[in-house]
Amino acid sequence: MTDSDKNERFRQYRRKFLGGIAAGTTALGTIGASGAAAHGWNDRPGREKGREKDKSKRQMEALNRGLVAVPTEDGVLVRWRLFGTDPEDLGFHVYRDGERVNSKPITDSTNYLDPEGTTDSTYAIRPVGHGRVKKAGKRRKRGGRKPGMSKPVEVWDQQYKEIPLNKPGSVEGEDGETVTYHANDASVGDLTGDGTLDIVQKWTPSNAKDNSQPGHTSDVLLDGYTLEGEHLWRINLGQNVRAGAHYTPFIVYDFDGDGTAELAVRTADGTTDGTGTVIGDPDVDYANEDGYILEGPEYLTVFDGETGEELATTDYEPARGDVADWGDDWGNRADRFLAGVAYLDGERPSIVTTRGYYEQSMLAAWDFRDGELESRWIFDSDDGNEEYEAQGNHQLAIADVDDDGKDEIVYGACVIDHDGTGLYSTGWNHGDALHVGDFDPSREGLEVFQPHEWGEYGATFRDAETGELLWGKEGDGDIGRGLIADIDPNYEGAEAWAGIPLSEDGLSTWTAQGEQIRENPVNSMNSAIWWTGDLQRELLDHDFLGWDEGYGVGWIKKWNPETEELDELKSFDGTRSNNSSKGNPCLSGDILGDWREEVIWRTDDSEALRLYATPHETDHRLYTLLHDPQYRTAIAWQNAGYNQPPWPSYFLGHEMDDPPKPDIELVDSDDDRRGRGPGRGRHN
């Protein structure tokens, strides 16, 4: 997993002789890096010049080990979390039905394939080394478990855990039609303070509309569930929040550092919280004859994660203002919302809310502290920042692009700094996909891969800190999909491809240096997942059944470099994808177990969720991706707009370096203050 001396010499060579040069300028169709961004890349201090980094530790949720046991053809695969704060040589023992099954501590991975295990078995783990057992022994558990041992878990009956849902009943729509609900986007956070991730599930009505489509919609609902299917609460956003993919990004995160997650979302008059309390006027309806809601107050509300109770509400920013300022006068562009969470001070998370990206673009940042919402800053592309207009995407990303210890907001083709000022704008325009990560390990820092809807480039690969164009590709029309992932070990770093969805028109497939690998793009562009035991990423997508159905059946496939085809690893039969041709699951990410990722799909009747976990063993040991702040915040913003896969702040792929130790502080819930009593043993 670590670099050899040979690889290190190669990287030093690349940095010395190729730094600042747009790699891949000899590739077919490549446009050289002659266009520096506005606020040009060559006049900003970079990492090489000793930018001072904030030394604060970021507050992160304190999770338990996320132990999971899944049946496989060869026995039972047991997987658990390594924390980002664990010592490097921490080992683990595995216990089946109370008896240890490994002969010596497991130190080279955080999984164990037990050939003798069955679906009737139970499993527990116990960390050993660095005094871990002795320390944990001070808090001995009930039931005679050994000191430091986790709570035992049962083996799943199959490769997924089915989580029952409280599906809403049908309602009557504005025109008298019967409206049904399906489980759409989801997010996770520790809602109850027990160290386990819980689920917030959005319910979308069948009469939901794109912003470009007129028509009245029914209410959007948000539910809280434990992984065991306990229904914690339901929030009804009410008649003044329109239903559709761009109206309701919701963020689940521990904003105030009390050890439990809250929910932040845009609300309006008529929103009902999880305790039945209505925000504002419960009766007023601001929808016009076309179903658009272009007047009336808008709010930002933070809800309690355990009860769904409203904790704080304030006027929503960015405010609507004059609808025509956003690019049209009928509400398509004025109501394009995104949201995220960012460590703007380098230590505590802030809420980010946005409005607009086709023309005017505005972003706002908020702190939720001591039960109050306080505005941190507002960025407006009309306020002397005209070069930032029309640069936003159908999604955003959060990353510390300049390595100062504080997060920036990657807003499509531009970046907003942690203090609410513009870092740079490329002028390369809006796009439908966005990926931010360390995709080229031969160079310093992060990169951004982005397809574009119009303009000089169909797809670009740029330096995330400076906006420097590393390589760009011409394209005709709306290049509506693009993906980057390390799928082929024959090339250093990640591979990238882009094209027009549901068509034969596509750009090529390239290396991270912009060199063409094959003439056509890989035949999947929606998402990616770390699923198998190697370090390559697999592709997460669906077989789309058509526009009338509006969904598909999901799958995972792996790129075969020898055949240059995709080999299917898993078909998620009995489930449905979300968001039409985009083929999204409810959520994908590192939810349980080791560093590999899980995926949540809705069942075909939306009566339940299915949480799928990998059956593949691995000999790679990485701390949980949830303890990389960039990755964790990506899980939070995944539901905003067009869903994108989460990326960590370091290169994760073939011949990767050891990931850097995260500068984080794990925050437990205040059990006494919340009436729970002391000590829930979340770390076990």
C-alpha positions as CSV (number, residue, x, y, z in Angstrom):
1,M,0.0,0.0,0.0
2,T,2.8,2.4,0.8
3,D,5.1,3.9,-1.9
4,S,8.3,2.2,-2.8
5,D,11.5,4.2,-3.2
6,K,11.1,3.9,-6.9
7,N,7.6,5.5,-6.8
8,E,8.8,8.3,-4.5
9,R,11.7,9.1,-6.9
10,F,9.2,9.2,-9.7
11,R,6.9,11.6,-7.9
12,Q,9.8,13.9,-7.0
13,Y,10.8,13.9,-10.7
14,R,7.3,14.8,-11.7
15,R,7.0,17.6,-9.2
16,K,10.4,19.0,-10.2
17,F,10.2,18.9,-13.9
18,L,6.5,18.8,-14.7
19,G,5.1,21.1,-12.0
20,G,2.9,23.8,-13.4
21,I,2.8,22.3,-16.9
22,A,-0.5,21.1,-18.2
23,A,0.1,17.4,-18.5
24,G,-1.3,15.6,-21.5
25,T,-1.0,18.4,-24.1
26,T,-0.1,15.9,-26.7
27,A,-3.3,13.9,-26.3
28,L,-5.8,14.1,-29.1
29,G,-8.2,17.0,-28.6
30,T,-6.4,18.4,-25.6
31,I,-6.3,22.1,-25.0
32,G,-3.2,23.4,-23.3
33,A,-3.2,25.1,-20.0
34,S,-2.9,28.6,-21.4
35,G,-6.0,29.9,-19.6
36,A,-5.4,30.7,-16.0
37,A,-8.4,31.5,-13.8
38,A,-9.6,34.9,-12.9
39,H,-7.5,36.0,-9.9
40,G,-4.8,34.0,-11.8
41,W,-3.1,30.9,-10.5
42,N,0.4,32.3,-10.7
43,D,-0.2,35.2,-8.3
44,R,-1.5,33.2,-5.4
45,P,0.8,31.8,-2.7
46,G,0.8,28.0,-2.8
47,R,1.9,25.1,-0.7
48,E,5.4,25.3,-2.0
49,K,5.7,28.8,-0.6
50,G,4.9,27.8,3.0
51,R,1.3,28.8,3.4
52,E,0.6,28.8,7.1
53,K,-1.9,26.1,8.1
54,D,-4.3,26.4,10.9
55,K,-3.4,23.9,13.7
56,S,-6.9,23.5,15.1
57,K,-8.5,20.1,15.3
58,R,-11.8,19.5,13.6
59,Q,-14.6,18.3,15.7
60,M,-16.0,15.0,14.5
61,E,-18.7,12.7,15.7
62,A,-17.5,9.9,18.0
63,L,-18.7,6.7,16.4
64,N,-18.5,3.1,17.6
65,R,-16.6,0.5,15.7
66,G,-19.5,-0.1,13.2
67,L,-19.1,-3.8,13.5
68,V,-20.9,-5.8,10.8
69,A,-21.0,-9.5,9.9
70,V,-22.2,-10.6,6.5
71,P,-22.6,-14.1,5.1
72,T,-20.4,-15.1,2.1
73,E,-19.8,-18.2,0.1
74,D,-16.8,-18.9,2.3
75,G,-18.2,-18.2,5.7
76,V,-18.9,-14.9,7.5
77,L,-17.0,-11.7,6.8
78,V,-16.6,-9.6,9.9
79,R,-15.6,-5.9,9.4
80,W,-15.1,-3.0,11.7
81,R,-13.9,0.6,11.9
82,L,-10.4,1.8,12.5
83,F,-10.6,5.3,13.9
84,G,-8.5,8.1,12.5
85,T,-7.3,8.7,16.1
86,D,-6.2,5.1,16.7
87,P,-2.4,4.2,17.1
88,E,-0.9,2.7,14.0
89,D,-0.1,-0.6,15.7
90,L,-3.5,-1.1,17.3
91,G,-4.6,-4.7,16.9
92,F,-8.0,-6.5,17.3
93,H,-9.3,-9.9,18.4
94,V,-12.4,-11.3,16.9
95,Y,-14.9,-13.4,19.0
96,R,-17.6,-15.8,17.7
97,D,-20.2,-16.6,20.3
98,G,-17.9,-15.3,23.0
99,E,-14.8,-17.4,22.0
100,R,-11.8,-15.8,20.2
101,V,-11.3,-17.2,16.7
102,N,-8.0,-15.5,15.7
103,S,-4.7,-16.8,16.9
104,K,-2.9,-13.4,17.2
105,P,-4.0,-9.8,17.0
106,I,-5.2,-8.6,13.6
107,T,-3.0,-5.6,12.7
108,D,-2.9,-5.6,8.9
109,S,-6.6,-5.1,8.2
110,T,-9.9,-4.5,9.9
111,N,-11.8,-7.5,8.6
112,Y,-11.8,-11.2,9.3
113,L,-13.2,-14.0,7.2
114,D,-14.4,-16.8,9.5
115,P,-14.9,-20.0,7.6
116,E,-16.7,-21.6,10.5
117,G,-19.3,-18.8,10.9
118,T,-22.9,-19.1,10.1
119,T,-26.0,-16.9,10.1
120,D,-26.7,-18.2,13.7
121,S,-23.4,-16.8,15.0
122,T,-22.8,-13.6,16.9
123,Y,-19.5,-11.6,16.7
124,A,-17.7,-9.1,18.8
125,I,-14.3,-7.5,18.6
126,R,-11.8,-6.3,21.1
127,P,-9.0,-3.7,20.5
128,V,-5.6,-4.7,21.9
129,G,-2.3,-2.9,22.2
130,H,-1.2,0.5,23.6
131,G,-3.0,-0.2,26.9
132,R,-6.3,-0.2,25.1
133,V,-7.7,-3.2,26.9
134,K,-6.5,-2.1,30.3
135,K,-8.0,1.4,29.8
136,A,-11.3,0.0,28.6
137,G,-11.4,-2.3,31.5
138,K,-12.2,0.6,33.8
139,R,-15.7,0.6,32.3
140,R,-16.6,-3.1,32.4
141,K,-19.8,-3.9,30.5
142,R,-22.8,-5.9,31.7
143,G,-23.2,-9.5,30.8
144,G,-19.7,-10.7,31.5
145,R,-18.0,-9.4,28.4
146,K,-14.3,-9.1,28.4
147,P,-12.9,-5.6,29.1
148,G,-12.9,-3.5,26.0
149,M,-15.1,-5.9,24.0
150,S,-17.7,-4.5,21.7
151,K,-21.3,-5.4,21.9
152,P,-22.0,-8.6,20.0
153,V,-23.8,-8.3,16.6
154,E,-25.8,-10.9,14.8
155,V,-24.9,-12.1,11.3
156,W,-27.1,-10.6,8.6
157,D,-29.4,-13.1,6.9
158,Q,-28.2,-12.1,3.5
159,Q,-25.9,-9.5,2.0
160,Y,-28.2,-6.6,3.0
161,K,-30.0,-5.4,6.1
162,E,-33.6,-4.5,5.4
163,I,-34.7,-1.4,7.4
164,P,-38.5,-1.1,7.5
165,L,-40.0,2.4,6.8
166,N,-43.2,4.1,7.8
167,K,-44.3,4.8,4.2
168,P,-46.7,7.7,4.0
169,G,-50.2,7.0,2.7
170,S,-51.6,8.3,-0.6
171,V,-52.9,11.8,-0.7
172,E,-55.1,13.8,-3.1
173,G,-53.2,16.2,-5.3
174,E,-54.3,19.8,-6.3
175,D,-56.0,18.5,-9.5
176,G,-57.7,15.6,-7.7
177,E,-55.2,12.9,-8.8
178,T,-53.9,10.3,-6.3
179,V,-50.4,11.1,-5.2
180,T,-48.1,8.4,-3.8
181,Y,-44.7,8.6,-2.1
182,H,-41.4,7.0,-2.7
183,A,-38.2,7.0,-0.6
184,N,-35.8,9.3,-2.3
185,D,-32.5,10.8,-1.0
186,A,-31.2,9.9,2.4
187,S,-28.4,11.0,4.7
188,V,-26.8,9.7,7.9
189,G,-25.7,11.0,11.3
190,D,-25.7,10.0,14.9
191,L,-29.2,11.2,15.8
192,T,-29.4,9.6,19.2
193,G,-25.9,10.0,20.6
194,D,-25.1,6.2,20.9
195,G,-22.2,6.2,18.4
196,T,-24.2,4.6,15.6
197,L,-25.2,6.3,12.4
198,D,-28.9,6.8,11.9
199,I,-30.8,7.7,8.7
200,V,-32.7,10.8,7.6
201,Q,-35.0,9.8,4.7
202,K,-36.7,12.2,2.3
203,W,-40.1,11.2,0.9
204,T,-40.9,12.6,-2.5
205,P,-44.4,12.7,-3.9
206,S,-45.3,11.3,-7.3
207,N,-46.3,14.8,-8.5
208,A,-42.8,16.3,-7.8
209,K,-41.6,18.7,-10.5
210,D,-38.4,19.9,-12.0
211,N,-38.0,23.6,-11.7
212,S,-38.6,23.9,-15.4
213,Q,-42.0,22.2,-15.1
214,P,-45.2,24.0,-14.0
215,G,-47.6,22.2,-11.6
216,H,-48.6,22.0,-8.0
217,T,-46.9,19.5,-5.8
218,S,-47.7,17.7,-2.6
219,D,-45.8,18.0,0.7
220,V,-42.2,16.8,1.1
221,L,-41.6,14.7,4.2
222,L,-38.4,14.0,6.2
223,D,-38.2,11.0,8.5
224,G,-35.6,10.0,11.1
225,Y,-34.9,6.2,11.6
226,T,-32.4,4.1,13.4
227,L,-30.6,1.4,11.5
228,E,-33.0,-1.1,13.3
229,G,-36.0,0.7,11.7
230,E,-37.2,2.6,14.7
231,H,-39.1,5.6,13.4
232,L,-37.9,8.6,15.4
233,W,-39.9,11.4,13.9
234,R,-41.5,12.9,10.8
235,I,-41.1,16.5,9.6
236,N,-43.6,17.8,7.0
237,L,-42.1,20.8,5.1
238,G,-45.7,21.9,4.2
239,Q,-47.5,23.5,1.3
240,N,-45.0,26.3,0.8
241,V,-41.9,24.2,-0.1
242,R,-42.2,22.8,-3.6
243,A,-41.3,19.2,-4.3
244,G,-38.5,18.5,-6.7
245,A,-34.8,17.6,-7.0
246,H,-33.5,21.2,-6.6
247,Y,-35.8,22.5,-3.8
248,T,-34.8,20.6,-0.7
249,P,-31.2,19.8,0.0
250,F,-31.0,18.8,3.7
251,I,-27.9,18.6,5.8
252,V,-27.5,16.1,8.7
253,Y,-24.5,16.9,10.9
254,D,-23.5,17.7,14.5
255,F,-23.4,21.5,14.1
256,D,-23.1,22.5,17.7
257,G,-20.6,19.9,19.0
258,D,-22.9,18.2,21.5
259,G,-22.2,14.8,20.1
260,T,-25.5,14.3,18.3
261,A,-26.5,15.3,14.8
262,E,-29.0,17.9,13.9
263,L,-30.9,18.5,10.6
264,A,-30.7,21.8,8.7
265,V,-33.2,22.5,5.9
266,R,-35.1,25.3,4.2
267,T,-38.6,25.7,5.6
268,A,-41.6,28.0,5.2
269,D,-44.9,28.9,6.7
270,G,-46.7,25.6,7.3
271,T,-43.7,23.4,8.1
272,T,-44.5,21.0,10.9
273,D,-41.7,19.7,13.1
274,G,-41.4,16.2,14.6
275,T,-43.3,17.2,17.7
276,G,-46.3,18.6,15.8
277,T,-45.4,22.3,16.2
278,V,-46.1,24.4,13.1
279,I,-43.6,27.1,11.9
280,G,-45.2,30.3,10.9
281,D,-48.8,30.5,9.4
282,P,-50.2,27.0,9.1
283,D,-52.9,28.0,6.6
284,V,-51.4,30.4,4.1
285,D,-50.5,29.0,0.6
286,Y,-48.2,31.1,-1.6
287,A,-48.2,28.9,-4.7
288,N,-49.3,30.7,-7.9
289,E,-51.6,29.2,-10.5
290,D,-48.6,27.4,-12.1
291,G,-47.6,25.8,-8.8
292,Y,-44.5,28.0,-8.3
293,I,-43.8,29.6,-4.9
294,L,-42.4,33.0,-5.7
295,E,-43.5,35.0,-2.7
296,G,-43.8,34.6,1.0
297,P,-41.2,34.1,3.7
298,E,-38.5,31.4,3.6
299,Y,-36.6,30.1,6.6
300,L,-33.6,28.1,7.6
301,T,-34.5,25.7,10.4
302,V,-32.3,23.5,12.6
303,F,-34.1,20.4,14.0
304,D,-33.1,18.1,16.9
305,G,-31.9,14.9,15.5
306,E,-33.5,12.7,18.1
307,T,-36.9,14.2,18.3
308,G,-37.4,16.3,15.2
309,E,-38.1,19.3,17.3
310,E,-37.5,22.8,15.9
311,L,-34.4,24.2,17.7
312,A,-33.8,27.4,15.8
313,T,-35.4,29.2,12.8
314,T,-34.2,32.4,11.0
315,D,-34.9,34.1,7.7
316,Y,-33.4,32.1,4.8
317,E,-30.4,33.5,3.0
318,P,-29.6,33.9,0.2
319,A,-33.0,35.6,0.0
320,R,-35.2,35.4,-3.1
321,G,-35.4,39.1,-3.8
322,D,-36.5,40.0,-7.3
323,V,-37.1,36.7,-9.1
324,A,-36.0,38.2,-12.4
325,D,-32.5,38.8,-11.1
326,W,-31.7,35.1,-11.2
327,G,-32.1,34.7,-15.0
328,D,-35.9,34.3,-15.6
329,D,-39.1,35.8,-14.2
330,W,-41.0,32.5,-13.6
331,G,-39.0,30.7,-10.9
332,N,-36.9,28.2,-12.7
333,R,-33.5,29.8,-11.8
334,A,-34.5,31.6,-8.6
335,D,-35.2,28.4,-6.8
336,R,-32.1,26.4,-7.5
337,F,-30.8,25.5,-4.0
338,L,-27.7,23.7,-2.7
339,A,-26.4,23.1,0.8
340,G,-23.4,21.7,2.6
341,V,-21.4,21.8,5.8
342,A,-17.9,23.2,6.0
343,Y,-15.2,23.8,8.6
344,L,-14.8,27.5,7.8
345,D,-12.9,28.3,11.0
346,G,-10.8,25.0,10.8
347,E,-12.4,23.6,14.0
348,R,-16.2,23.6,14.1
349,P,-18.7,22.9,11.3
350,S,-20.8,25.7,9.7
351,I,-23.9,25.3,7.5
352,V,-23.7,26.5,3.9
353,T,-26.8,27.5,2.0
354,T,-26.9,28.7,-1.6
355,R,-29.2,30.0,-4.3
356,G,-28.7,30.2,-8.1
357,Y,-26.0,29.1,-10.5
358,Y,-27.1,29.7,-14.0
359,E,-26.6,33.5,-13.7
360,Q,-26.6,35.2,-10.3
361,S,-25.0,33.0,-7.6
362,M,-25.2,33.6,-3.9
363,L,-23.9,31.6,-0.9
364,A,-24.4,32.1,2.8
365,A,-22.7,30.5,5.8
366,W,-24.2,30.0,9.2
367,D,-23.1,28.9,12.7
368,F,-25.4,27.0,15.0
369,R,-24.1,27.6,18.5
370,D,-25.8,27.5,21.9
371,G,-29.2,27.0,20.3
372,E,-28.9,30.0,18.0
373,L,-28.4,30.4,14.2
374,E,-25.9,33.2,13.4
375,S,-24.9,34.5,10.0
376,R,-21.2,34.2,9.3
377,W,-21.1,35.7,5.8
378,I,-23.0,36.1,2.4
379,F,-21.3,36.0,-1.0
380,D,-23.1,37.6,-3.9
381,S,-21.9,37.4,-7.5
382,D,-23.6,40.7,-8.2
383,D,-21.6,42.5,-5.5
384,G,-18.4,43.3,-7.5
385,N,-18.0,39.6,-8.2
386,E,-19.5,39.4,-11.7
387,E,-16.9,36.9,-12.9
388,Y,-18.5,34.4,-10.5
389,E,-21.9,34.5,-12.4
390,A,-23.0,31.3,-14.2
391,Q,-20.1,29.2,-12.8
392,G,-22.1,27.1,-10.3
393,N,-23.1,23.5,-10.8
394,H,-26.0,21.3,-10.0
395,Q,-24.0,20.3,-6.9
396,L,-21.2,21.7,-4.8
397,A,-18.2,20.2,-3.0
398,I,-16.4,21.1,0.3
399,A,-12.6,20.9,0.5
400,D,-9.6,22.6,2.0
401,V,-8.2,23.4,-1.5
402,D,-5.5,25.9,-0.3
403,D,-4.3,23.7,2.6
404,D,-4.7,26.4,5.2
405,G,-6.7,24.2,7.5
406,K,-10.0,25.8,6.6
407,D,-12.6,24.7,4.1
408,E,-13.5,26.3,0.8
409,I,-16.7,25.8,-1.2
410,V,-16.0,24.5,-4.7
411,Y,-19.0,26.0,-6.5
412,G,-18.7,24.4,-9.9
413,A,-16.2,26.3,-12.0
414,C,-15.3,28.7,-9.2
415,V,-14.3,28.5,-5.5
416,I,-15.4,30.6,-2.5
417,D,-12.8,31.0,0.2
418,H,-13.5,30.2,3.9
419,D,-14.0,33.8,4.7
420,G,-16.8,34.3,2.1
421,T,-14.6,36.0,-0.5
422,G,-14.0,34.7,-4.0
423,L,-10.8,32.6,-4.3
424,Y,-11.0,32.4,-8.1
425,S,-13.4,31.9,-11.0
426,T,-12.3,30.1,-14.1
427,G,-15.0,31.4,-16.4
428,W,-15.6,27.9,-17.8
429,N,-19.3,27.9,-16.9
430,H,-21.9,25.7,-15.4
431,G,-21.8,21.9,-15.4
432,D,-23.8,18.8,-14.3
433,A,-21.1,16.8,-12.5
434,L,-18.2,17.8,-10.1
435,H,-15.4,15.8,-8.5
436,V,-12.9,17.2,-6.1
437,G,-10.0,15.1,-4.7
438,D,-6.4,14.0,-5.1
439,F,-6.7,12.3,-8.5
440,D,-3.1,12.8,-9.7
441,P,-0.7,11.7,-6.9
442,S,2.3,12.8,-9.0
443,R,1.5,16.5,-8.2
444,E,0.8,18.4,-5.0
445,G,-2.6,19.2,-3.8
446,L,-6.2,18.6,-4.9
447,E,-7.7,18.6,-8.4
448,V,-11.2,19.3,-9.8
449,F,-12.7,17.3,-12.7
450,Q,-15.7,18.9,-14.3
451,P,-17.8,18.5,-17.5
452,H,-19.4,21.7,-18.8
453,E,-22.8,22.5,-20.4
454,W,-21.5,25.2,-22.7
455,G,-18.4,27.2,-23.4
456,E,-14.8,26.5,-24.7
457,Y,-14.4,23.2,-22.9
458,G,-16.5,20.0,-22.7
459,A,-14.5,18.8,-19.7
460,T,-11.7,20.3,-17.6
461,F,-9.1,19.1,-15.1
462,R,-7.8,21.9,-12.9
463,D,-5.7,22.7,-9.8
464,A,-8.2,23.0,-7.0
465,E,-6.3,25.8,-5.2
466,T,-5.4,28.0,-8.1
467,G,-7.8,27.2,-10.9
468,E,-4.9,26.5,-13.2
469,L,-6.0,24.5,-16.2
470,L,-4.1,21.2,-16.2
471,W,-5.9,20.0,-19.3
472,G,-9.1,20.6,-21.1
473,K,-11.1,18.7,-23.7
474,E,-13.4,20.2,-26.4
475,G,-16.9,18.9,-26.6
476,D,-20.1,19.7,-28.6
477,G,-23.3,20.3,-26.7
478,D,-24.2,19.7,-23.1
479,I,-21.7,17.3,-21.7
480,G,-24.0,16.2,-19.0
481,R,-22.1,13.4,-17.3
482,G,-18.5,13.0,-16.2
483,L,-16.7,10.6,-13.8
484,I,-13.2,10.1,-12.5
485,A,-11.9,7.1,-10.5
486,D,-8.9,4.9,-10.3
487,I,-10.3,1.9,-12.2
488,D,-7.2,0.8,-14.1
489,P,-3.9,-0.1,-12.3
490,N,-2.0,0.3,-15.5
491,Y,-2.0,4.1,-15.2
492,E,-0.9,6.3,-12.3
493,G,-3.7,8.0,-10.5
494,A,-7.3,8.1,-11.6
495,E,-8.9,7.8,-15.0
496,A,-11.5,10.3,-16.3
497,W,-14.2,10.2,-18.9
498,A,-17.3,12.3,-19.9
499,G,-20.2,12.3,-22.3
500,I,-23.8,13.1,-23.0
501,P,-26.1,10.8,-21.0
502,L,-28.3,8.2,-22.7
503,S,-26.6,8.8,-26.1
504,E,-23.8,7.5,-28.2
505,D,-22.1,10.9,-28.0
506,G,-19.2,11.0,-25.7
507,L,-15.7,12.2,-25.2
508,S,-12.8,10.0,-24.6
509,T,-11.2,8.3,-21.5
510,W,-8.0,9.9,-20.2
511,T,-5.3,9.4,-17.6
512,A,-5.0,11.9,-14.8
513,Q,-2.4,13.6,-16.9
514,G,-4.8,14.1,-19.8
515,E,-3.4,11.4,-22.1
516,Q,-6.1,9.5,-24.1
517,I,-6.5,5.9,-23.0
518,R,-9.3,5.0,-25.3
519,E,-11.4,6.8,-27.9
520,N,-14.7,6.2,-26.1
521,P,-15.8,6.9,-22.5
522,V,-16.4,4.1,-20.1
523,N,-20.0,3.1,-20.4
524,S,-21.1,4.3,-16.9
525,M,-20.9,7.9,-15.6
526,N,-23.2,8.3,-12.6
527,S,-21.3,7.2,-9.5
528,A,-18.5,5.1,-8.0
529,I,-17.9,2.9,-4.9
530,W,-15.1,1.2,-3.1
531,W,-16.5,-2.3,-2.9
532,T,-13.9,-5.1,-3.5
533,G,-10.8,-5.9,-1.7
534,D,-8.3,-4.0,-3.9
535,L,-7.8,-0.2,-4.0
536,Q,-9.5,0.5,-7.3
537,R,-12.9,2.0,-7.3
538,E,-15.9,0.2,-8.9
539,L,-18.8,1.8,-10.7
540,L,-22.2,2.3,-9.2
541,D,-25.0,2.8,-11.6
542,H,-28.3,1.3,-12.8
543,D,-30.1,-0.1,-15.8
544,F,-32.5,2.7,-16.6
545,L,-36.0,1.4,-17.4
546,G,-37.1,4.6,-19.3
547,W,-38.6,8.0,-18.8
548,D,-42.1,6.8,-18.2
549,E,-41.0,4.7,-15.3
550,G,-38.4,7.2,-14.1
551,Y,-36.2,4.7,-12.3
552,G,-33.9,1.7,-12.8
553,V,-32.4,-1.2,-11.0
554,G,-29.0,-0.6,-9.5
555,W,-25.7,-2.5,-10.0
556,I,-22.0,-2.5,-9.3
557,K,-19.5,-3.2,-12.1
558,K,-15.8,-3.4,-12.3
559,W,-13.6,-2.2,-15.1
560,N,-11.7,-5.0,-16.8
561,P,-8.5,-3.5,-18.3
562,E,-7.8,-6.6,-20.4
563,T,-11.2,-6.7,-22.1
564,E,-11.9,-3.0,-21.7
565,E,-15.4,-3.9,-20.6
566,L,-17.4,-3.7,-17.3
567,D,-17.8,-6.9,-15.4
568,E,-20.9,-7.1,-13.2
569,L,-20.3,-7.8,-9.5
570,K,-23.7,-7.2,-8.0
571,S,-27.3,-6.5,-9.3
572,F,-29.6,-5.0,-6.7
573,D,-32.7,-6.9,-7.6
574,G,-35.9,-5.9,-5.9
575,T,-34.8,-2.3,-5.5
576,R,-35.2,0.9,-7.5
577,S,-33.0,3.8,-8.2
578,N,-33.8,7.5,-7.7
579,N,-33.8,10.7,-9.7
580,S,-34.6,9.3,-13.1
581,S,-31.6,8.7,-15.5
582,K,-29.1,9.7,-12.8
583,G,-29.6,6.3,-11.2
584,N,-28.9,7.4,-7.6
585,P,-29.3,5.1,-4.6
586,C,-30.7,6.7,-1.5
587,L,-27.1,7.0,-0.3
588,S,-23.7,5.5,-0.8
589,G,-20.6,5.8,1.4
590,D,-18.6,4.3,4.3
591,I,-21.5,3.7,6.7
592,L,-20.4,0.5,8.5
593,G,-17.4,-1.7,8.9
594,D,-14.0,-1.0,7.5
595,W,-13.1,1.7,4.9
596,R,-15.1,0.1,2.1
597,E,-18.4,1.7,1.1
598,E,-22.0,0.6,1.6
599,V,-25.0,1.5,-0.5
600,I,-28.6,2.1,0.4
601,W,-31.4,1.4,-2.1
602,R,-35.2,1.6,-1.6
603,T,-37.2,-1.5,-2.2
604,D,-39.5,-1.5,-5.2
605,D,-42.5,-0.7,-3.1
606,S,-40.6,1.8,-0.8
607,E,-41.8,-0.1,2.3
608,A,-38.1,-0.6,3.3
609,L,-34.5,0.4,2.7
610,R,-31.9,-2.2,1.9
611,L,-28.4,-1.4,3.3
612,Y,-25.9,-3.5,1.3
613,A,-22.4,-4.3,2.5
614,T,-19.5,-5.9,0.6
615,P,-18.8,-9.6,0.8
616,H,-15.2,-9.2,-0.3
617,E,-12.2,-9.6,2.1
618,T,-9.3,-7.1,1.9
619,D,-5.8,-7.0,3.2
620,H,-5.7,-3.2,3.1
621,R,-5.9,-1.3,6.4
622,L,-7.2,2.2,6.3
623,Y,-9.0,4.3,9.0
624,T,-12.7,4.9,8.4
625,L,-13.3,7.3,5.6
626,L,-15.7,9.1,7.9
627,H,-12.7,10.4,9.8
628,D,-11.5,12.3,6.8
629,P,-13.3,15.6,7.1
630,Q,-13.6,16.1,3.3
631,Y,-15.2,12.7,2.9
632,R,-17.5,13.1,5.9
633,T,-18.8,16.5,4.6
634,A,-19.3,14.9,1.2
635,I,-21.6,12.4,2.7
636,A,-23.6,15.3,4.1
637,W,-23.9,17.2,0.8
638,Q,-24.4,14.1,-1.4
639,N,-28.2,14.7,-1.6
640,A,-27.9,18.3,-2.8
641,G,-28.8,18.6,-6.5
642,Y,-27.3,16.0,-8.8
643,N,-25.8,13.4,-6.4
644,Q,-22.1,12.8,-6.7
645,P,-19.9,10.2,-5.0
646,P,-17.9,11.2,-2.0
647,W,-14.1,11.7,-2.2
648,P,-11.5,11.9,0.5
649,S,-8.8,14.5,0.7
650,Y,-6.0,12.1,-0.3
651,F,-5.4,9.7,-3.2
652,L,-7.1,6.4,-2.5
653,G,-6.1,3.9,-5.2
654,H,-3.4,1.6,-6.7
655,E,0.0,2.1,-5.1
656,M,-1.3,4.8,-2.8
657,D,0.7,6.4,0.1
658,D,-0.4,5.9,3.6
659,P,-3.2,8.5,4.2
660,P,-2.3,11.4,6.4
661,K,-3.3,11.3,10.0
662,P,-6.5,13.5,10.3
663,D,-6.4,16.5,12.6
664,I,-9.6,15.7,14.4
665,E,-11.2,15.6,17.8
666,L,-13.9,13.1,18.5
667,V,-16.9,14.6,20.4
668,D,-19.1,12.4,22.6
669,S,-22.7,13.3,23.4
670,D,-23.3,15.0,26.7
671,D,-25.4,12.1,28.1
672,D,-26.2,13.8,31.4
673,R,-27.4,17.0,29.8
674,R,-29.6,15.1,27.4
675,G,-31.0,12.9,30.2
676,R,-29.4,9.7,29.2
677,G,-27.2,8.9,32.1
678,P,-23.4,8.4,31.9
679,G,-21.4,6.3,29.6
680,R,-22.9,4.5,26.6
681,G,-19.7,2.9,25.4
682,R,-19.8,4.3,21.9
683,H,-16.1,3.6,21.2
684,N,-16.6,-0.2,21.4
